[in-house]
Amino acid sequence: MEFTNVGLWEVALLIVAVVIFIVSLWLAAGLIRKATGTLARVNSVLDKVDHEIGPILRNANATLDNVNASLTQVEGELEKVSTITGNAAHISSNVANVTSLVVSAVGSPLVKAAAFGFGLRAAVKKRGQEVDEDQVRRMVEASRQTKREAKRAAKARRKSAQ
């Protein structure tokens, strides 16, 4: 094979292409080595996780069993509380009925007695106020009279002094 028509530029380009190909192979080999190392580390971490996940899952399962048992006990206690609440509601209803009965039987006469007592007290108080008002009127009138007499006496003295 002869290469008679091959120019210097073509040979240079061929050499550059070969060099780029070799560099690409070298970089690819380095990347493959790094990827292999990374995969090895990921595999070792996954092996550790796989080894440790068993006890963790067993503990979680035991915890869930304990929670379920506790919930069953709480359910029983809630049924008891529900019964007690029902009984308390029944008792409360009975007390309300008895209270309304007592209020209707005793309330009306008590209201009448209270109203009578209030009216009586108001009447006594009003009568006492009338007496007080009368006394105040008399005292005010006496005071005015005294002032008038004092003025007359002063006037008379002035006239006699002149």
C-alpha positions in Angstrom: 0.0 0.0 0.0 1.2 3.3 -1.0 0.3 6.7 0.3 1.4 8.9 -2.4 -1.2 11.6 -2.3 -1.2 12.0 1.5 -0.3 15.5 2.5 1.5 16.7 5.6 -1.7 18.1 7.1 -3.5 14.9 6.7 -0.8 13.0 8.5 -0.9 15.6 11.3 -4.6 15.3 11.6 -4.3 11.5 11.7 -1.8 11.7 14.5 -4.0 14.2 16.5 -7.0 11.8 16.0 -4.9 8.9 17.3 -3.7 10.9 20.3 -7.3 12.0 21.1 -8.4 8.4 20.8 -5.7 7.2 23.2 -6.4 10.0 25.7 -10.1 9.1 25.6 -9.3 5.5 26.3 -7.1 6.4 29.2 -9.8 8.7 30.7 -12.4 6.0 30.2 -10.3 3.5 32.0 -9.8 5.9 34.9 -13.5 6.6 35.1 -14.3 2.8 35.0 -11.8 2.3 37.9 -13.5 5.0 39.9 -17.0 3.7 39.2 -15.8 0.2 40.2 -14.5 1.5 43.5 -17.7 3.5 44.2 -19.8 0.4 43.4 -17.7 -1.7 45.8 -18.2 0.9 48.6 -22.0 1.0 47.9 -22.1 -2.8 48.0 -20.3 -2.9 51.4 -22.7 -0.2 52.8 -25.7 -2.2 51.6 -24.3 -5.4 53.1 -24.0 -3.6 56.5 -27.5 -2.2 56.2 -28.8 -5.7 55.3 -27.0 -7.2 58.3 -28.4 -4.5 60.7 -31.9 -4.2 59.4 -33.0 -7.6 60.8 -32.7 -6.7 64.5 -34.2 -3.2 63.9 -37.3 -4.8 62.2 -37.7 -7.3 65.0 -37.6 -4.5 67.6 -40.2 -2.6 65.6 -42.4 -5.6 65.4 -42.2 -6.2 69.1 -43.0 -2.6 69.8 -46.0 -2.7 67.5 -47.2 -5.9 69.4 -46.9 -4.0 72.7 -48.8 -1.0 71.3 -51.6 -3.2 70.0 -51.9 -4.9 73.4 -52.0 -1.6 75.2 -54.7 -0.3 72.8 -56.8 -3.4 73.5 -56.6 -2.6 77.3 -57.5 1.1 76.6 -60.5 -0.1 74.6 -61.7 -2.1 77.5 -61.3 0.9 79.9 -63.1 3.2 77.4 -66.1 0.8 77.5 -66.1 1.0 81.3 -65.9 4.8 81.1 -68.7 4.9 78.6 -70.9 2.8 80.9 -70.1 5.2 83.8 -70.9 8.2 81.7 -74.2 6.7 80.7 -75.1 6.2 84.3 -74.0 9.7 85.2 -76.3 11.1 82.5 -79.2 9.1 83.8 -78.6 10.4 87.3 -78.3 13.9 86.1 -81.6 13.6 84.2 -83.2 12.3 87.4 -81.8 15.2 89.5 -83.1 17.7 86.9 -86.6 16.2 87.1 -86.6 16.3 90.9 -85.3 19.9 90.8 -88.1 21.0 88.4 -90.7 19.2 90.6 -89.4 21.0 93.8 -89.3 24.3 92.0 -92.8 24.0 90.8 -94.1 22.9 94.2 -92.2 25.3 96.4 -91.3 28.1 94.0 -94.7 29.7 93.5 -95.5 30.2 97.2 -91.9 31.4 97.8 -92.1 33.9 95.0 -95.4 35.2 96.4 -93.9 35.5 99.9 -90.8 37.3 98.5 -93.0 39.7 96.6 -95.1 40.4 99.6 -92.0 41.0 101.8 -90.5 43.4 99.2 -93.7 45.3 99.0 -94.0 45.6 102.8 -90.4 46.7 103.1 -90.9 49.3 100.4 -94.0 50.7 102.1 -92.3 50.9 105.5 -89.3 52.6 104.0 -91.5 55.1 102.1 -93.4 56.0 105.3 -90.1 56.5 107.1 -88.9 58.8 104.3 -92.1 60.8 104.5 -91.4 61.5 108.2 -87.8 62.4 107.4 -88.9 64.7 104.6 -91.3 66.5 106.9 -88.6 67.1 109.5 -86.2 68.4 106.8 -88.9 70.8 105.6 -89.5 72.1 109.1 -85.8 72.6 109.7 -85.3 74.5 106.4 -88.3 76.7 107.1 -87.0 77.4 110.7 -83.6 78.3 109.3 -85.2 80.7 106.8 -87.3 82.3 109.5 -84.2 82.8 111.7 -82.4 84.5 108.8 -85.3 86.8 108.1 -85.6 87.8 111.8 -81.8 88.4 111.9 -82.1 90.7 108.8 -85.0 92.6 110.4 -83.1 93.1 113.6 -80.1 94.3 111.7 -82.2 96.8 109.8 -83.9 98.1 112.9 -80.5 98.7 114.5 -79.3 100.6 111.6 -82.3 102.8 111.6 -82.0 103.4 115.3 -78.3 104.2 114.9 -79.0 106.9 112.4 
